[in-house]
Amino acid sequence: MDPGPGHENSADDPSEGVRFEAVEFYDSRLFIFVFSVLCLVLLAFRRVRLRIDEEGVVDRFVWFSPGLIPWRQIIEVRQTRWVLIQVDLRDNAAFYEQLSPLAELQVAKLRLWGLRPAVLRPWSLEASRSRLLRVIEDRMDAYALSELKREKALGPGESQQPTEELPWNR
């Protein structure tokens, strides 16, 4: 049976649509497969994303996270309206120096939203955001107390660092 004139350019040709759907089907299967493998790898090789210790807060949540934020650099921590924890620093320039160029771009994007450079992401952590804030504030207080004890033990004039008033210890 002859299909008639103009049929070779017709949009009603069923073989073209089937071929297109087959390519789309395989593309989506490939995406789902790659995404599933990535998720399994991330589950199998879990790592600590946020650690709070004697040195400070170690943030390794995403690839552009800053790493160690020492207690001596932290002024204040507070919640943001975007379910983040904002960390106010004494010296933002020193913080920017430890970032890679790509991480600086991500931090610049956060600044467009009105956030400071150091932001902690409490997503997918076992602790709640309020619990995380309490732990960080408790560690900040413990650090301030240890610094005061160290200065007192050294005596006046023997301190190796210039004395400064810690805002969370007022």
N, C-alpha and C positions, 0 to 999 in steps of 0.2 A: 504494500500500500504506500502510495506516494503522499508524504505529509503536506504538500502544497507549498506555494511560494512564501518565502520569508520565514519558514519554520526554523532554519538553522540559527537564527538570531533571536528566537522566541524565548521569553522568560519562563514559559510553561514547560520547558523540557525537563522531565523528571530526573533524568540522569545527572544533570548539573546540580540540582538541589541535594540529591543523595550524596554526591561526592563532597559537596560543601559540608554537609552535616557530619560525614564520616571524619573529615579533617578536624572539625570542631570537637567531635567526640574524643578523638585521640589526643588533641591538645589538652583538653580538660583532664583526661586520665593521666597524662604525663605530669601536669601541675599537681594533681592530688597525690600522685606517687611521690614526687620530690618533696612536697610539703610533709607527707606522712613520715618519710625517712628522716627529714630534718627534726621533726617532733620527737621521734624515737631516739635519735642521737642526743638531743637536749635532755630527754628524760633519763637516759642511761648515764650520761656524764654530767650530772648536776654539780654545781659548784656554789660556793657561798657568794651571794650577790651583795650582801650588806653586812659588814662586820663592825662592831663597836667595841673598842678595846682601850688599853691604857694610852696608846699613841694618838688615837683620834677615831674618826669615822672612815672606814674603807668602803667606797662605793664602786662596785663592779657590776652594776645592774645591766647596762647596755654598753656597746662598744665605745661610746664617747663619754662614758662616766669618768670623773676626775681621778679616781683612785683614792689615795690617802688625803684626808682633810684633817690636819693636826688640830688638837684642842686649842693650841695657842693662837690659831687663826680664826676660830669660831667666836663670834660675838653673841649671836642669838639664833634660835631655830623657831620656826612657826609654821602653822598649816596655811596652805593656800586654798583658794576656792576651787582649784582644779585637782584636788585630792593628791597634792604633792606636799613635800616638806621643804620649805625654803631655808637655806642656811646663809645667814649674813656673815660676811668675812671682814677681817680687819684690812686686808690688803688684796683687793681684787686683781691688781696687776700681777702679783706673785702667783695667784691662782691661774691666770691666763697663761703664764709662762710654762706651766707644767702640762698644758693641754696640747694635743696634736692640732695641726691646722684644720683638719676635718671636724674635730671636736669643737674648735672655736666657732665654726659655722653653726653648729647645733646650739651652742650657748648663745650666739647672737640671735638665733631664732627665739630662744626663751626670753631674751631681753625685749624683743618686740611685744611679747605678751605681758611685759611689766615685771618679770621675775629677775631675781638676782642670779649671778653666774652659777652658784652651787645650789643644785636642786636634787633632793633625794626622791626616788620613786618607790613608794611603799607597795606598789602593785604586786600581787602574787606572793607576798610574804606572809608567813604564818601569823605574825604579830599584827595587831591593828595599828592604825596610824596614831591614835592617841597613846597607845602603849609604847610605840616606838619613840614618840616625842618625850614621854616621861623618862625612858631609859637614857636618851641622849642628854636631857637636862640634868638627870642625876649624875651622869658621867662628867658633865661640864662642871657641876658643883664639886665633885670629887677632885677634878683636876685643879680647880681654883684653890681648894683647901690644901692640896699637896704643894702647890706653888707658894702659898703663904707660909706653910710649915718649912719649906726649903729656904725661903728668904729669912725666916726667923732663925733657923739653924745656922745660916751663914753669918748673920749679924749685919748691922748697918754698914754700908760702904763696901761690903764684900760680895755683894750680888754681882753676878756676871752679866745679867740682863738689866736693861733699864726698867725701873719699876713703873707699872701702869695700873690704873684702877680697872678691875674687871667688872664690866657692867652687870653681870648676872650675880655679883657678890655684893651689891650695894645694900 
